[in-house]
Amino acid sequence: MVRRSLVRIPAEEGELRLDVLPGGQVGLSFAGRQERFGTIEAAFEGAALWPGLPAYLYDALAWELDLLAGHSVRRWTGEDG
């Protein structure tokens, strides 16, 4: 059960989703795989280790998290612009 969807990124391979779950955990799902994390940061780091997650989706997740945090595109992506 999802309390609130934070990020939904559609792709040919499936949809990458980052959701807040009822217990305050963060859920990350893609192409039938689902995992729970304690924080958004842990979910972002966990996504980097998922086999089969295309790099462009990981980059898109970083960009979306920057926007949610109200930062310019730097904190998650490391970019300067």
Phi and psi in degrees as a GROMACS rama.xvg file:
@    title "Ramachandran Plot"
@    xaxis  label "Phi"
@    yaxis  label "Psi"
@TYPE xy
-107.954  130.852  VAL-2
-81.847  -44.5448  ARG-3
-157.093  133.049  ARG-4
-82.3733  129.867  SER-5
-96.9419  -45.24  LEU-6
-139.589  133.583  VAL-7
-133.977  115.717  ARG-8
-119.078  107.74  ILE-9
-75.2452  145.857  PRO-10
-152.922  164.39  ALA-11
-61.1543  -34.1935  GLU-12
-77.7089  -14.1683  GLU-13
144.832  -173.978  GLY-14
-108.555  129.014  GLU-15
-88.8735  124.413  LEU-16
-126.72  140.794  ARG-17
-124.904  116.936  LEU-18
-127.571  149.23  ASP-19
-88.1185  129.601  VAL-20
-99.2062  162.441  LEU-21
-54.1012  -34.631  PRO-22
-82.263  4.13536  GLY-23
92.2436  -6.49085  GLY-24
-72.8095  169.175  GLN-25
-113.965  130.113  VAL-26
-103.897  135.98  GLY-27
-121.794  130.008  LEU-28
-140.447  146.047  SER-29
-162.795  130.408  PHE-30
49.5737  45.9635  ALA-31
86.8237  -10.461  GLY-32
-95.7459  135.946  ARG-33
-133.789  141.996  GLN-34
-146.784  150.49  GLU-35
-109.449  143.738  ARG-36
-134.535  159.621  PHE-37
-79.7505  -26.5609  GLY-38
-141.212  164.532  THR-39
-63.6051  -39.4298  ILE-40
-60.7754  -42.8732  GLU-41
-65.2749  -37.1915  ALA-42
-65.6247  -41.4774  ALA-43
-62.7547  -44.8502  PHE-44
-65.9945  -39.0498  GLU-45
-64.4998  -36.7667  GLY-46
-61.2668  -32.6441  ALA-47
-64.2712  -24.9221  ALA-48
-95.3657  -6.62083  LEU-49
-70.8398  124.067  TRP-50
-70.6035  140.812  PRO-51
87.9255  -6.28403  GLY-52
-82.7573  115.119  LEU-53
-60.9745  144.309  PRO-54
-58.813  -35.2615  ALA-55
-66.6673  -29.7088  TYR-56
-73.5448  -37.2085  LEU-57
-63.0277  -43.0619  TYR-58
-62.9394  -40.9111  ASP-59
-64.1354  -38.2318  ALA-60
-62.2898  -43.8439  LEU-61
-59.9195  -44.3443  ALA-62
-62.922  -45.333  TRP-63
-62.8453  -40.2268  GLU-64
-65.6358  -37.1229  LEU-65
-60.023  -44.6457  ASP-66
-64.06  -43.6797  LEU-67
-61.5686  -36.2507  LEU-68
-79.1059  -7.83027  ALA-69
76.9373  17.0733  GLY-70
-96.5604  159.854  HIS-71
-69.8402  172.846  SER-72
-74.7595  79.0691  VAL-73
-141.631  -48.5587  ARG-74
-54.9598  -48.9535  ARG-75
-89.3541  -33.4637  TRP-76
-92.0011  -24.6662  THR-77
79.459  6.65929  GLY-78
-81.5389  159.124  GLU-79
-101.156  9.21551  ASP-80
